[in-house]
Amino acid sequence: MSDPFSLNGGSAVAMVGKDCVAIASDLRLGNQSLGLSNNFEKIFQFGDKTFLGLTGLATDVITLSEVFRFKHNLYKLREERDIEPKTLANLVSSTLYEKRFGPYFVSPLVAGLDPKSNVPFICGFDSIGCIDFAKDFIVGGTASDQLYGLCESLYEPSLEPEDLFETISQVLLNAVDRDALSGWGAVVYIVTKDKIIRRVLKTRQD
Amino acid sequence: MDVILGLRVADATIIATSKAATRGITVLKSSDDKTRVLNPHNLIAYTGEAGDTVNFAEYIQANIQLYSMRENDIELSPKATASFIRNQLATSIRSRKPYQVNVLLGGYDVASNTPTLNWIDYLGTQVELPYAAHGYAAFYCTSLFDRHYKKGMTVDEGLELLKMSLKELEIRMPLDFKGYYVKIIDKDGVRDAGSL
């Protein structure tokens, strides 16, 4: 209780497939045990094929999504191109470390495809910006323990986009059903080289 | 333990606030209005730490009015107003002495003809909702709203639902709130709907 990371609840997960990545989150926003909103998205898009998931303290989720939108807009003006997932990861890392002794209470995830080579990229961070590079999957939020368990048992490498969608959806849905602070709907993004698929999932409403 | 409730209906937003101003176990006033009109189509209702609430609400009010003076009488939209308030609170929470104020922002967007209700807490958490409440009242009222709220309700149906939840509060909560002020925000602006 009164842990800033679990005040509002929420979870997110990202996975790598064959020439594709997926990132998904729940839609709940609460105040401790009280559910407030079932439409609070925690995944933000930067350019064509780069996504950022932000779980943790909701005020910081909103603040950081605005900070990164601003920094991405400046980046686009300077570079005349969208940001690469790897560059966004380093931007997230340095932005979080700027607040080393008074951190934002979030666990961000980055997922995307390299704009040129379409090589999948995912990574996660702690609240002060330490990057956790992963080849397979990354989890975050109040159901992160459950997400780890489900990822370890359901994930397999080199899944096609539709199979990856099924895997990440089952992982998220079954993880949040064992967490009182997550759930209330979910959203899944599948990123392939020629299209982004966004699907909103129906979940248990308790 | 102040009560502030908000309800968005088809073409208006309704805000209800308790009249009692309490300090510890003493009721200091039974005609306290916990709202401020920001501009013709925006109203905030607030609860929280005694001195902070009015100071914060009037600071917001002054800045929203200053915007209209500077920008040729253009009203700041509910969405922009909510964003401004959130930003102030989110900045304040990481300062030496943060404002301990929770607010509901009832608004009517004149450009798109839509009523809005924004829930914002002292941390700077902001959500747009069909119905909302702050504090203990939220536990009793949200469940009632969940059961009886329907999309596209009329103002009268909204007021009925509001009466229902205020009655529930009187049954379930240990305090006398000394009645409630009800305000309606619609295309014609903010109007007083009397007290319940």
Contacts between the chains, C-beta under 8 A, distances in Angstrom:
chain1	res1	chain2	res2	distance
A	7	B	123	8.0
A	8	B	125	6.7
A	29	B	125	7.5
A	29	B	127	5.9
A	31	B	121	7.2
A	31	B	125	7.8
A	31	B	138	7.8
A	34	B	138	6.0
A	34	B	139	6.5
A	34	B	142	7.0
A	35	B	142	7.9
A	36	B	119	6.5
A	36	B	127	6.0
A	36	B	129	7.0
A	36	B	132	7.4
A	37	B	127	4.5
A	37	B	129	6.1
A	40	B	127	6.4
A	57	B	123	7.1
A	58	B	123	7.5
A	58	B	125	4.3
A	59	B	86	7.9
A	59	B	89	7.8
A	59	B	90	5.3
A	59	B	93	6.8
A	59	B	123	4.3
A	59	B	124	3.8
A	59	B	125	4.8
A	59	B	126	8.0
A	62	B	86	6.9
A	62	B	90	7.3
A	62	B	124	7.0
A	62	B	125	7.4
A	62	B	126	6.4
A	63	B	90	5.4
A	63	B	124	7.0
A	102	B	94	6.6
